């Protein structure tokens, strides 16, 4: 077991900022905050530094020179996650914008494989479209837009290793589709 003690000048807690509070980490997990940290394999002083929780980004289209739609693979996901980790994002949902269902399926499988491989920070996927309203498509290519149907619901609601967040136009969803996705 590896035990580290971090000593930032300030630490953001749910109650607000705390001054000179120790954070004890054992085998990569925070096990104690404050109090007497005891012995450590590694004591890390962080004078003048503020320690805050990592960010959870639920819409990450790319990073590190990789766009998820273009590289829906474990390597692409790892590159995206590593690029965001450098800036404090410790959990994320790689986000696929409207595309062909074949690409959606490939991205879903890649996320499962990335989680199985232990790619740090990947918690699931955000499928943003293609089930959007053509009158409100924003940057999404109208050629990729379609209505959600039973086959798409089955694809999106199949058991997965991570969470599946879906952005869709509720006014265009057939009765029961959203409830099926939620279940």
C-alpha positions as CSV (number, residue, x, y, z in Angstrom):
1,X,0.0,0.0,0.0
2,X,1.3,3.4,-1.0
3,X,0.4,6.3,1.4
4,X,0.7,9.9,0.3
5,X,-0.1,13.1,2.2
6,X,-0.8,16.2,0.3
7,X,-0.6,19.6,2.1
8,X,-2.0,22.4,0.0
9,X,-2.3,25.9,1.3
10,X,-6.0,25.8,0.6
11,X,-8.4,22.9,0.1
12,X,-11.9,23.2,-1.4
13,X,-14.4,21.3,0.8
14,X,-18.2,21.1,0.6
15,X,-18.3,23.6,3.5
16,X,-15.9,26.0,1.7
17,X,-12.1,26.6,1.7
18,X,-10.0,25.1,4.5
19,X,-6.5,26.3,5.2
20,X,-3.5,24.0,5.7
21,X,-5.5,20.8,5.7
22,X,-3.9,17.4,4.9
23,X,-5.3,15.0,2.4
24,X,-4.3,11.4,2.8
25,X,-4.3,9.1,-0.2
26,X,-3.8,5.4,-0.1
27,X,-3.3,3.4,-3.3
28,X,-4.7,6.3,-5.4
29,X,-7.9,6.9,-3.2
30,X,-8.5,9.7,-0.8
31,X,-9.0,8.0,2.6
32,X,-8.9,11.0,5.0
33,X,-9.1,14.8,5.0
34,X,-7.8,16.8,8.0
35,X,-6.7,15.7,11.4
36,X,-3.3,14.0,12.0
37,X,-2.4,12.3,8.7
38,X,0.2,10.0,10.4
39,X,3.1,8.5,8.5
40,X,3.4,8.7,4.8
41,X,5.5,7.1,2.1
42,X,5.4,10.4,0.3
43,X,4.6,13.8,1.8
44,X,3.9,16.5,-0.8
45,X,3.9,20.1,0.3
46,X,1.9,22.4,-2.0
47,X,2.7,25.9,-0.7
48,X,0.6,28.6,-2.3
49,X,-1.5,26.0,-4.1
50,X,-5.3,25.4,-3.9
51,X,-6.5,21.8,-4.2
52,X,-10.0,21.3,-5.6
53,X,-12.0,18.2,-6.7
54,X,-11.6,17.1,-10.3
55,X,-14.1,18.2,-12.9
56,X,-16.7,15.9,-14.4
57,X,-17.4,17.0,-18.0
58,X,-20.5,15.5,-19.6
59,X,-19.8,16.9,-23.1
60,X,-16.4,16.2,-24.5
61,X,-16.3,16.2,-28.3
62,X,-12.6,15.8,-28.5
63,X,-9.2,16.7,-27.2
64,X,-5.5,16.2,-27.9
65,X,-6.0,16.7,-31.6
66,X,-8.7,14.0,-31.7
67,X,-12.4,14.4,-32.5
68,X,-14.5,11.5,-31.1
69,X,-16.7,11.3,-34.2
70,X,-13.5,10.9,-36.4
71,X,-11.8,8.4,-34.1
72,X,-14.4,6.4,-32.1
73,X,-11.7,3.9,-30.8
74,X,-10.1,3.1,-27.5
75,X,-7.0,4.9,-28.6
76,X,-9.0,8.0,-29.6
77,X,-10.9,8.0,-26.2
78,X,-7.6,7.6,-24.3
79,X,-6.1,10.6,-26.1
80,X,-9.2,12.7,-25.4
81,X,-9.2,11.8,-21.7
82,X,-5.5,12.4,-21.3
83,X,-5.8,15.8,-22.9
84,X,-8.6,16.9,-20.6
85,X,-7.0,15.3,-17.5
86,X,-4.2,17.9,-17.8
87,X,-6.7,20.6,-17.1
88,X,-8.4,19.0,-14.1
89,X,-11.1,16.9,-15.7
90,X,-11.0,13.6,-13.8
91,X,-14.3,12.1,-15.2
92,X,-15.9,12.6,-18.6
93,X,-18.4,11.4,-21.1
94,X,-16.8,11.4,-24.6
95,X,-19.5,13.0,-26.8
96,X,-20.5,11.9,-30.2
97,X,-22.4,14.5,-32.3
98,X,-25.1,13.4,-34.8
99,X,-23.8,10.7,-37.1
100,X,-24.9,7.5,-38.8
101,X,-26.1,4.8,-36.4
102,X,-23.3,2.6,-37.5
103,X,-20.9,5.2,-36.0
104,X,-23.0,5.5,-32.9
105,X,-22.8,1.7,-32.4
106,X,-19.0,1.8,-33.0
107,X,-18.6,4.6,-30.4
108,X,-20.7,2.7,-27.8
109,X,-18.6,-0.4,-28.3
110,X,-15.4,1.7,-28.0
111,X,-16.6,3.3,-24.8
112,X,-17.2,-0.2,-23.3
113,X,-13.8,-1.3,-24.4
114,X,-12.1,1.8,-23.0
115,X,-13.8,1.3,-19.6
116,X,-12.8,-2.4,-19.6
117,X,-9.2,-1.4,-20.5
118,X,-9.2,1.1,-17.5
119,X,-8.8,4.3,-19.5
120,X,-8.8,6.8,-16.6
121,X,-11.8,9.1,-16.3
122,X,-14.1,7.5,-18.8
123,X,-17.6,7.1,-17.2
124,X,-19.7,6.5,-20.2
125,X,-20.8,8.3,-23.4
126,X,-22.9,11.2,-24.4
127,X,-24.8,10.6,-27.7
128,X,-25.8,14.1,-28.8
129,X,-28.2,13.4,-31.6
130,X,-28.9,12.3,-34.3
131,X,-32.4,12.5,-32.8
132,X,-32.7,16.3,-33.0
133,X,-35.2,18.6,-34.4
134,X,-34.1,19.8,-37.9
135,X,-35.5,23.2,-37.1
136,X,-33.1,23.4,-34.1
137,X,-30.1,21.5,-35.2
138,X,-27.3,24.0,-34.3
139,X,-24.0,22.8,-35.5
140,X,-25.3,19.3,-36.3
141,X,-25.4,18.2,-39.9
142,X,-29.1,18.0,-40.9
143,X,-28.1,15.1,-43.2
144,X,-27.4,12.9,-40.1
145,X,-30.6,13.8,-38.3
146,X,-33.4,11.2,-37.9
147,X,-36.2,10.3,-35.6
148,X,-35.6,7.8,-32.8
149,X,-37.1,4.4,-33.4
150,X,-37.2,1.0,-31.7
151,X,-33.9,-0.1,-33.3
152,X,-32.2,3.1,-32.0
153,X,-33.7,2.7,-28.5
154,X,-32.5,-0.9,-28.4
155,X,-29.0,0.1,-29.4
156,X,-28.8,2.9,-26.9
157,X,-30.4,1.0,-24.0
158,X,-28.4,-2.3,-24.4
159,X,-26.4,-3.1,-21.2
160,X,-23.2,-1.1,-21.1
161,X,-20.2,-0.7,-18.8
162,X,-20.8,3.0,-18.4
163,X,-23.6,5.5,-18.5
164,X,-25.3,6.5,-21.7
165,X,-26.6,10.1,-21.9
166,X,-28.7,10.9,-24.9
167,X,-29.6,14.3,-26.2
168,X,-32.8,14.2,-28.3
169,X,-35.8,16.3,-29.3
170,X,-38.5,15.1,-27.0
171,X,-41.2,16.6,-29.2
172,X,-40.2,14.2,-32.0
173,X,-39.8,11.0,-29.9
174,X,-42.6,8.5,-30.3
175,X,-44.7,7.6,-27.2
176,X,-42.7,5.4,-24.9
177,X,-39.3,6.0,-26.4
178,X,-37.9,8.2,-23.6
179,X,-39.3,6.0,-20.9
180,X,-37.6,3.0,-22.6
181,X,-34.3,4.8,-22.7
182,X,-34.7,5.8,-19.0
183,X,-35.4,2.2,-18.0
